[in-house]
Amino acid sequence: MPLSSLAPAVLLAAAAIALLRPGRRPQLIPLIAEGTALAALALCLAGAARFAFLGVGQGGGHDGSLVRLDVVTALVAPTVAFIGWVVVRYSRTYMDGTTREGWFHALMLMVLGLVLLQVQAGSLALLVPALAAIGLVLRQLLLFFPDRAPARRAATKFTLVWGAGDVALIMATGLLWLAYGTMDIATIEAAARLAPLPPAAEGAAGLLVLAALLKTAAFPLHGWLTEVMEAPTPVSALLHAGIINSGGLLLIRLAWLVQASPGAMAALVMLGGFTALFGALVMLTQSAVKTALAWSTVAQMGFMLLQCGLGLWPVAMLHILAHSLYKAHAFLSSGGAIRAVQATRRPGPVATPGVGAVIRAFGLALALYSLAAVGFTLLAGPKSPQALALGLILVSGVAYLVAQGLADAAPRALTQRTLVASTAVTLSYFGLQALAVHAAGGTLPAPPVAGALEWALIGLTVTSFCGVAVAQALFPHWAHHPAAAGLRVHIANGFYLNAALDRLIGGFRTVRS
């Protein structure tokens, strides 16, 4: 048994101790919580080191074991434990003196232990209850200030969406039992690799995608994720940096099964890509730092689902790790974000690029990307169409950055900085992609051979993202039009989808005393 499998037990035991003193300033409980989180991190690092030096079987897992040690566990578990330790340490000061302080530390240890249990689960018999328990504990954290009406609305919506994901996952588990007679993930993976999916497994793949969409707050049931700021900041940090990744990890765990279903992959591309574009669009209109970060998470989770749908599983795993670290830091440091921006040295005003500058920027970015693609192909071998398409989406973002520096009124320093940053981003994409594929070591499937459906999805994805990038670069030219001002209000409110869900669940209902 790997040492990392002991981490959840240690955390849950410490949570039980914290429950004995649920009130204000519970003596040594905050110190015990931090020490336990640090011990969990040490156990996860030991498990990762064991895997790195010894490995575990040819398939990277233990057939028939409730606990699984493979490359996904070795990378994700230490990341979750590290973020958990940072958040728990932050909570010692942030929650000092609050009512039910001990109760808060107990809940944080519980949810951290359950997330680590889910990350290491080798069987659906353990993974499904762990995900359901995460939802129950997180609801209590969202209701830590129960007198706040927005907190109650967010908790109600979260429970409905997360619970619906649990139901879909339970149904998928039942279908997989009918198809393969087992709930062991390694056995299901092996069967999906060797033969076409039976009808029951095909249905299970669709339900797994549905569960992942619900648990990653994908469009249109994303509203609860933008309201969890009513909970304490450490809860937001742990939720956006760790818990929200559960849907993506579920797909990566059963990647061989999901990729064997073209319909499931197409759904991930279309819904994930739309969620990414929608979340990014709304994020740009937000004035509050934490609300913008929440919409950023919606967009990032959608992009991660898109990567899964394209069959770029190692890149999706890398995205989860990078987003977790970035988003935890962003939430915990959000209090000083405005001061940090004000103190940043700027080379000059951001000039508005014209049509000519945008065309030059896209041409330069495409040339830079082509050179990098050729170079890495010669060094590391040919890239799949899906990987090249994802790079083209990156080019659209790089082109927007370059356009600011190529504007006629842009100072020379700004031009130089954008060109250097664009080159670094492009090279980093190929380098990190190669690193992620090497780290996966065949544990995760390669992208599927591109057929008519795959090429259609690739074309739709690249066209959509590049079109949005061009519109964003030219937006300053028509941003002051009255129609644009009205549209901005609708976008800032997410086209009122969240308000519609509030009305549906009675979230705006008032109680007369």
C-alpha positions as CSV (number, residue, x, y, z in Angstrom):
1,M,0.0,0.0,0.0
2,P,1.5,3.4,-1.0
3,L,2.2,5.9,1.8
4,S,0.0,8.5,0.0
5,S,-3.0,6.3,0.7
6,L,-2.6,7.1,4.4
7,A,-3.0,10.8,3.9
8,P,-6.9,10.8,3.8
9,A,-7.0,8.8,7.0
10,V,-4.7,11.2,8.8
11,L,-6.7,14.2,7.7
12,L,-10.1,12.7,8.6
13,A,-8.7,11.6,12.1
14,A,-7.6,15.2,12.7
15,A,-11.0,16.5,11.6
16,A,-12.6,14.2,14.2
17,I,-10.4,15.8,16.8
18,A,-11.3,19.3,15.6
19,L,-15.0,18.5,16.0
20,L,-14.5,18.2,19.7
21,R,-13.9,21.9,19.9
22,P,-16.1,23.6,17.3
23,G,-16.2,27.0,18.8
24,R,-14.1,30.2,18.8
25,R,-10.3,30.0,19.3
26,P,-10.2,26.2,19.9
27,Q,-6.7,26.2,21.6
28,L,-4.4,23.9,19.6
29,I,-6.8,22.9,16.8
30,P,-5.5,25.4,14.1
31,L,-2.0,24.2,14.8
32,I,-3.0,20.6,14.7
33,A,-4.8,21.2,11.4
34,E,-1.8,22.8,9.8
35,G,0.5,20.1,11.1
36,T,-1.8,17.4,9.8
37,A,-2.0,19.0,6.3
38,L,1.8,19.2,6.2
39,A,2.0,15.5,7.2
40,A,-0.5,14.6,4.4
41,L,1.8,16.5,2.0
42,A,4.8,14.5,3.1
43,L,2.9,11.2,2.7
44,C,1.8,12.2,-0.8
45,L,5.3,13.2,-1.8
46,A,6.6,9.9,-0.5
47,G,4.0,8.0,-2.6
48,A,5.0,10.0,-5.7
49,A,8.7,9.3,-5.0
50,R,8.0,5.6,-4.7
51,F,6.2,5.6,-8.0
52,A,9.0,7.6,-9.7
53,F,11.7,5.2,-8.6
54,L,9.9,1.9,-8.5
55,G,6.8,2.2,-10.7
56,V,3.6,0.2,-10.3
57,G,2.9,-2.5,-12.9
58,Q,2.7,-2.1,-16.6
59,G,-0.6,-0.4,-16.6
60,G,0.3,2.0,-13.8
61,G,-2.3,0.7,-11.3
62,H,-3.3,-2.1,-9.1
63,D,-6.1,-4.3,-10.6
64,G,-8.8,-5.0,-8.0
65,S,-7.4,-2.4,-5.5
66,L,-9.4,0.4,-3.9
67,V,-6.4,2.6,-4.0
68,R,-4.6,3.4,-7.3
69,L,-1.0,4.6,-7.7
70,D,-0.1,5.8,-11.2
71,V,1.2,8.8,-12.9
72,V,-2.1,10.7,-12.4
73,T,-2.0,10.0,-8.6
74,A,1.7,10.7,-8.4
75,L,1.2,14.2,-9.9
76,V,-2.2,15.3,-8.7
77,A,-2.1,14.0,-5.0
78,P,1.0,16.1,-4.0
79,T,-0.5,19.1,-5.8
80,V,-3.8,18.8,-3.9
81,A,-1.9,18.2,-0.6
82,F,0.4,21.2,-1.2
83,I,-2.5,23.5,-1.9
84,G,-4.5,22.1,1.0
85,W,-1.6,22.8,3.4
86,V,-1.2,26.4,2.1
87,V,-5.0,27.0,2.5
88,V,-5.1,25.5,6.0
89,R,-2.1,27.6,7.0
90,Y,-3.7,30.7,5.6
91,S,-6.9,29.8,7.5
92,R,-5.1,29.9,10.9
93,T,-4.8,33.7,10.6
94,Y,-7.9,34.4,8.4
95,M,-10.4,32.6,10.6
96,D,-8.8,33.5,14.0
97,G,-11.5,34.6,16.4
98,T,-14.5,33.8,14.2
99,T,-17.5,32.0,15.5
100,R,-17.3,28.2,14.9
101,E,-13.6,28.4,14.2
102,G,-13.0,24.8,15.2
103,W,-15.9,23.7,13.1
104,F,-14.4,25.4,10.1
105,H,-11.0,23.7,10.5
106,A,-12.8,20.3,10.9
107,L,-14.7,20.8,7.6
108,M,-11.6,21.9,5.8
109,L,-9.7,18.8,6.9
110,M,-12.6,16.6,6.0
111,V,-13.0,18.0,2.4
112,L,-9.2,17.9,1.9
113,G,-9.1,14.2,3.0
114,L,-12.0,13.3,0.8
115,V,-10.5,15.0,-2.3
116,L,-7.3,13.0,-1.7
117,L,-9.3,9.9,-1.4
118,Q,-11.1,10.6,-4.7
119,V,-7.8,11.3,-6.4
120,Q,-6.3,8.0,-5.4
121,A,-9.4,5.9,-5.9
122,G,-8.8,2.7,-7.9
123,S,-12.4,1.6,-8.0
124,L,-15.7,3.3,-8.6
125,A,-16.9,1.8,-5.4
126,L,-14.6,4.3,-3.6
127,L,-14.6,7.1,-6.1
128,V,-18.4,7.6,-6.2
129,P,-19.0,7.8,-2.4
130,A,-16.0,10.1,-2.1
131,L,-17.4,12.5,-4.6
132,A,-20.8,12.5,-2.9
133,A,-19.3,13.1,0.5
134,I,-17.3,16.0,-0.9
135,G,-20.5,17.6,-2.0
136,L,-22.0,17.2,1.5
137,V,-19.1,18.7,3.3
138,L,-18.6,21.5,0.8
139,R,-22.3,22.5,1.3
140,Q,-21.6,23.1,5.0
141,L,-18.6,25.2,4.1
142,L,-20.7,27.3,1.7
143,L,-23.2,27.8,4.5
144,F,-20.5,28.8,7.1
145,F,-22.3,32.2,7.2
146,P,-25.9,30.8,7.1
147,D,-27.5,34.2,7.7
148,R,-26.4,35.4,4.2
149,A,-29.2,34.9,1.6
150,P,-26.7,34.8,-1.4
151,A,-24.8,32.0,0.5
152,R,-28.0,30.0,0.9
153,R,-28.8,30.4,-2.8
154,A,-25.3,29.4,-3.9
155,A,-25.4,26.3,-1.6
156,T,-28.8,25.3,-2.9
157,K,-27.7,25.5,-6.5
158,F,-24.5,23.7,-5.7
159,T,-26.3,20.9,-4.1
160,L,-28.7,20.5,-7.0
161,V,-26.0,20.5,-9.7
162,W,-23.4,18.4,-7.7
163,G,-26.1,16.0,-6.7
164,A,-27.3,15.6,-10.3
165,G,-23.7,14.7,-11.2
166,D,-23.7,12.1,-8.4
167,V,-26.8,10.5,-9.8
168,A,-25.3,10.4,-13.3
169,L,-22.2,8.9,-12.0
170,I,-24.1,6.2,-10.0
171,M,-26.1,5.3,-13.2
172,A,-22.8,5.1,-15.2
173,T,-21.4,2.8,-12.5
174,G,-24.4,0.5,-12.8
175,L,-24.0,0.4,-16.6
176,L,-20.3,-0.4,-16.4
177,W,-21.1,-3.2,-13.9
178,L,-23.6,-4.6,-16.5
179,A,-21.1,-4.3,-19.3
180,Y,-17.9,-5.6,-17.6
181,G,-19.1,-7.1,-14.2
182,T,-16.7,-4.9,-12.2
183,M,-16.2,-1.5,-10.8
184,D,-12.4,-1.7,-10.8
185,I,-11.1,1.2,-13.0
186,A,-8.0,-0.6,-14.2
187,T,-10.1,-3.6,-15.4
188,I,-12.6,-1.3,-17.2
189,E,-9.7,0.5,-18.9
190,A,-8.2,-2.7,-20.1
191,A,-11.5,-3.9,-21.5
192,A,-12.1,-0.6,-23.3
193,R,-8.7,-0.7,-24.9
194,L,-9.1,-4.3,-26.3
195,A,-12.6,-4.3,-27.8
196,P,-15.3,-1.9,-29.0
197,L,-17.7,-0.7,-26.3
198,P,-20.9,-2.7,-25.7
199,P,-24.1,-0.6,-25.6
200,A,-24.1,-0.4,-21.8
201,A,-20.6,1.0,-21.7
202,E,-21.4,3.4,-24.5
203,G,-24.3,4.8,-22.3
204,A,-21.9,4.9,-19.3
205,A,-19.5,7.0,-21.3
206,G,-22.2,9.5,-22.0
207,L,-23.3,9.6,-18.3
208,L,-19.6,10.1,-17.3
209,V,-19.4,13.1,-19.6
210,L,-22.6,14.5,-18.1
211,A,-21.3,14.0,-14.6
212,A,-18.0,15.8,-15.5
213,L,-19.9,18.7,-17.1
214,L,-22.0,19.1,-13.9
215,K,-19.1,18.9,-11.5
216,T,-17.0,21.4,-13.5
217,A,-19.8,24.0,-13.5
218,A,-20.1,23.8,-17.3
219,F,-22.6,26.0,-19.2
220,P,-25.5,26.4,-18.5
221,L,-25.4,25.3,-14.9
222,H,-22.3,27.3,-14.0
223,G,-24.0,30.0,-11.8
224,W,-23.3,28.5,-8.4
225,L,-19.5,28.7,-9.0
226,T,-19.7,32.5,-9.4
227,E,-21.5,32.9,-6.0
228,V,-19.3,30.9,-3.7
229,M,-17.4,34.1,-2.6
230,E,-20.1,34.4,0.1
231,A,-18.0,31.6,1.9
232,P,-14.7,32.5,3.5
233,T,-11.8,33.1,1.1
234,P,-10.0,29.8,2.0
235,V,-13.1,27.9,0.9
236,S,-13.1,29.7,-2.5
237,A,-9.4,29.0,-2.9
238,L,-9.7,25.2,-2.2
239,L,-12.9,25.0,-4.3
240,H,-11.5,26.7,-7.4
241,A,-8.0,25.2,-7.1
242,G,-9.0,21.6,-6.2
243,I,-12.6,20.5,-5.8
244,I,-13.7,21.9,-9.2
245,N,-11.2,19.7,-10.9
246,S,-13.0,16.6,-9.8
247,G,-14.9,16.3,-13.1
248,G,-11.8,16.6,-15.2
249,L,-10.0,14.0,-13.0
250,L,-13.0,11.7,-13.4
251,L,-12.6,11.9,-17.2
252,I,-8.9,11.4,-17.1
253,R,-9.3,8.3,-14.8
254,L,-11.6,6.7,-17.4
255,A,-10.0,8.2,-20.5
256,W,-9.7,5.0,-22.4
257,L,-13.5,4.4,-22.0
258,V,-14.5,7.9,-22.8
259,Q,-12.3,8.1,-25.9
260,A,-13.8,4.9,-27.3
261,S,-17.1,6.8,-27.6
262,P,-17.0,9.4,-30.5
263,G,-20.3,10.9,-29.3
264,A,-18.9,11.5,-25.8
265,M,-15.8,13.1,-27.2
266,A,-17.8,15.4,-29.5
267,A,-20.0,16.5,-26.6
268,L,-16.9,17.5,-24.6
269,V,-15.5,19.5,-27.5
270,M,-18.7,21.4,-28.2
271,L,-19.9,22.0,-24.6
272,G,-16.4,22.5,-23.2
273,G,-15.4,24.9,-26.0
274,F,-18.6,27.0,-25.6
275,T,-18.2,27.1,-21.9
276,A,-14.6,28.4,-22.3
277,L,-15.7,31.1,-24.7
278,F,-18.7,32.1,-22.6
279,G,-16.8,32.2,-19.3
280,A,-13.9,34.2,-20.8
281,L,-16.4,36.7,-22.4
282,V,-18.2,37.3,-19.1
283,M,-15.0,37.5,-17.1
284,L,-13.8,40.5,-19.1
285,T,-16.8,42.5,-18.0
286,Q,-16.5,41.9,-14.2
287,S,-15.2,44.7,-12.0
288,A,-14.8,42.7,-8.7
289,V,-11.6,40.7,-8.5
290,K,-13.1,37.5,-7.0
291,T,-16.0,37.5,-9.4
292,A,-13.7,37.8,-12.3
293,L,-11.6,34.9,-10.9
294,A,-14.7,32.8,-10.6
295,W,-15.7,33.4,-14.2
296,S,-12.1,32.6,-15.1
297,T,-12.5,29.2,-13.5
298,V,-15.6,28.6,-15.6
299,A,-13.6,29.4,-18.7
300,Q,-10.6,27.3,-17.6
301,M,-12.7,24.3,-16.8
302,G,-14.4,24.6,-20.2
303,F,-11.1,24.7,-21.9
304,M,-9.9,21.6,-19.9
305,L,-13.0,19.7,-21.1
306,L,-12.2,20.8,-24.7
307,Q,-8.7,19.3,-24.3
308,C,-10.2,16.1,-23.1
309,G,-12.7,16.0,-26.0
310,L,-9.7,16.5,-28.5
311,G,-8.0,13.5,-26.9
312,L,-5.2,15.6,-25.4
313,W,-5.4,13.9,-22.0
314,P,-1.8,14.6,-20.8
315,V,-2.3,18.3,-21.7
316,A,-5.6,18.3,-19.8
317,M,-3.8,16.9,-16.8
318,L,-1.1,19.5,-17.0
319,H,-3.8,22.2,-17.3
320,I,-5.4,21.0,-14.1
321,L,-2.1,21.1,-12.2
322,A,-1.2,24.6,-13.5
323,H,-4.7,26.0,-13.0
324,S,-4.8,24.7,-9.4
325,L,-1.6,26.4,-8.4
326,Y,-2.4,29.6,-10.2
327,K,-6.0,29.9,-8.9
328,A,-5.1,29.1,-5.3
329,H,-2.5,31.9,-5.3
330,A,-5.0,34.3,-7.1
331,F,-7.7,33.9,-4.5
332,L,-5.4,34.0,-1.4
333,S,-3.7,37.1,-2.7
334,S,-6.7,38.8,-4.1
335,G,-6.8,41.3,-1.3
336,G,-3.6,42.9,-2.5
337,A,-4.3,42.6,-6.2
338,I,-5.4,46.2,-6.7
339,R,-2.3,47.5,-5.0
340,A,-0.1,45.2,-7.0
341,V,-1.5,46.4,-10.3
342,Q,-1.1,50.0,-9.3
343,A,2.5,49.4,-8.4
344,T,3.3,47.6,-11.7
345,R,5.6,49.6,-13.9
346,R,4.0,50.3,-17.3
347,P,6.1,51.2,-20.4
348,G,3.2,53.4,-21.6
349,P,-0.5,53.5,-22.4
350,V,-2.0,50.5,-24.1
351,A,-2.6,51.7,-27.7
352,T,-5.6,50.6,-29.7
353,P,-4.5,48.4,-32.6
354,G,-6.1,49.1,-36.0
355,V,-7.2,46.5,-38.5
356,G,-3.7,46.6,-40.1
357,A,-2.0,45.9,-36.7
358,V,-4.3,43.0,-36.0
359,I,-3.6,41.4,-39.4
360,R,0.1,41.9,-38.9
361,A,-0.1,40.4,-35.4
362,F,-1.9,37.3,-36.6
363,G,0.5,36.8,-39.4
364,L,3.5,37.2,-37.1
365,A,2.0,34.9,-34.4
366,L,1.2,32.3,-37.1
367,A,4.8,32.5,-38.5
368,L,6.2,32.2,-35.0
369,Y,4.0,29.2,-34.2
370,S,4.9,27.5,-37.5
371,L,8.6,27.8,-36.8
372,A,8.2,26.4,-33.3
373,A,6.0,23.6,-34.6
374,V,8.6,22.6,-37.2
375,G,11.4,22.8,-34.7
376,F,9.7,20.6,-32.1
377,T,8.6,18.2,-34.8
378,L,12.2,17.6,-35.8
379,L,13.2,17.2,-32.2
380,A,10.3,15.2,-30.7
381,G,8.4,13.7,-33.6
382,P,5.2,14.7,-35.5
383,K,2.3,16.3,-33.7
384,S,-1.3,15.1,-33.9
385,P,-3.9,17.4,-35.7
386,Q,-5.6,17.9,-32.3
387,A,-2.3,19.2,-30.7
388,L,-1.7,21.5,-33.6
389,A,-5.2,22.8,-33.4
390,L,-4.8,23.5,-29.7
391,G,-1.6,25.4,-30.7
392,L,-3.6,27.5,-33.2
393,I,-6.0,28.4,-30.4
394,L,-2.9,29.5,-28.5
395,V,-1.8,31.6,-31.5
396,S,-5.1,33.5,-31.4
397,G,-4.3,34.5,-27.8
398,V,-0.7,35.3,-28.7
399,A,-1.9,37.4,-31.7
400,Y,-4.1,39.5,-29.4
401,L,-1.1,40.2,-27.2
402,V,1.1,41.0,-30.2
403,A,-1.5,43.4,-31.6
404,Q,-1.2,45.7,-28.6
405,G,2.5,46.0,-29.2
406,L,2.2,46.6,-33.0
407,A,-0.3,49.4,-32.7
408,D,1.0,52.6,-34.3
409,A,0.9,54.6,-31.0
410,A,2.5,51.8,-28.9
411,P,5.8,52.7,-27.3
412,R,8.9,50.7,-28.3
413,A,9.2,49.1,-24.8
414,L,5.7,47.7,-25.1
415,T,6.4,46.3,-28.5
416,Q,9.5,44.6,-27.3
417,R,7.8,43.2,-24.2
418,T,4.9,41.7,-26.2
419,L,7.2,40.1,-28.7
420,V,9.3,38.5,-26.0
421,A,6.3,37.3,-24.1
422,S,4.7,35.9,-27.2
423,T,7.8,33.9,-28.1
424,A,8.1,32.6,-24.6
425,V,4.5,31.5,-24.5
426,T,4.7,29.7,-27.9
427,L,7.9,27.8,-27.0
428,S,6.5,26.9,-23.6
429,Y,3.4,25.4,-25.1
430,F,5.4,22.9,-27.2
431,G,7.8,22.2,-24.4
432,L,5.2,21.6,-21.7
433,Q,3.1,19.5,-24.1
434,A,6.1,17.2,-24.8
435,L,6.8,17.0,-21.1
436,A,3.2,16.1,-20.3
437,V,3.2,13.3,-22.9
438,H,6.5,12.0,-21.7
439,A,5.3,12.0,-18.0
440,A,2.1,10.1,-19.0
441,G,4.2,7.4,-20.4
442,G,1.4,5.6,-22.3
443,T,-0.9,5.5,-19.2
444,L,-3.2,7.9,-21.0
445,P,-4.4,7.3,-24.6
446,A,-3.0,9.2,-27.6
447,P,-5.4,11.4,-29.6
448,P,-7.7,9.4,-31.8
449,V,-7.0,9.2,-35.5
450,A,-8.7,12.2,-37.1
451,G,-11.7,11.2,-39.2
452,A,-14.5,13.3,-40.7
453,L,-16.1,14.0,-37.2
454,E,-12.7,14.9,-35.6
455,W,-11.8,17.3,-38.5
456,A,-15.2,19.0,-38.3
457,L,-14.8,19.5,-34.6
458,I,-11.2,20.8,-35.0
459,G,-12.3,23.2,-37.7
460,L,-15.2,24.5,-35.6
461,T,-13.0,24.9,-32.5
462,V,-10.2,26.8,-34.3
463,T,-12.6,29.0,-36.2
464,S,-14.6,29.9,-33.1
465,F,-11.6,30.8,-30.9
466,C,-9.7,32.7,-33.6
467,G,-12.9,34.7,-34.5
468,V,-13.4,35.7,-30.9
469,A,-9.7,36.7,-30.6
470,V,-10.1,39.0,-33.7
471,A,-13.3,40.5,-32.3
472,Q,-11.6,41.1,-28.9
473,A,-8.6,42.8,-30.6
474,L,-10.9,45.2,-32.5
475,F,-13.4,45.7,-29.7
476,P,-12.0,49.1,-28.6
477,H,-13.0,50.6,-32.0
478,W,-16.7,50.1,-31.3
479,A,-16.8,49.7,-27.5
480,H,-18.3,53.2,-27.0
481,H,-21.2,52.5,-29.3
482,P,-24.6,52.6,-27.4
483,A,-25.4,49.1,-28.6
484,A,-22.1,47.9,-27.2
485,A,-22.8,49.5,-23.9
486,G,-26.1,47.7,-23.6
487,L,-24.6,44.4,-24.7
488,R,-21.9,44.8,-22.0
489,V,-24.6,44.9,-19.3
490,H,-26.2,41.7,-20.6
491,I,-22.8,40.0,-20.8
492,A,-21.8,41.1,-17.3
493,N,-24.9,39.4,-16.0
494,G,-24.1,36.2,-17.9
495,F,-27.2,36.8,-20.0
496,Y,-29.3,36.2,-16.8
497,L,-29.0,32.4,-16.9
498,N,-28.1,32.4,-13.2
499,A,-31.1,34.6,-12.4
500,A,-33.4,32.2,-14.3
501,L,-32.1,29.3,-12.2
502,D,-32.6,31.4,-9.0
503,R,-36.2,31.9,-9.9
504,L,-36.6,28.2,-10.7
505,I,-35.4,27.1,-7.3
506,G,-37.2,29.9,-5.5
507,G,-34.0,31.7,-4.6
508,F,-35.6,35.2,-4.7
509,R,-38.5,34.2,-2.5
510,T,-38.8,36.3,0.6
511,V,-40.1,35.2,4.0
512,R,-42.4,37.6,5.9
513,S,-41.9,37.7,9.6
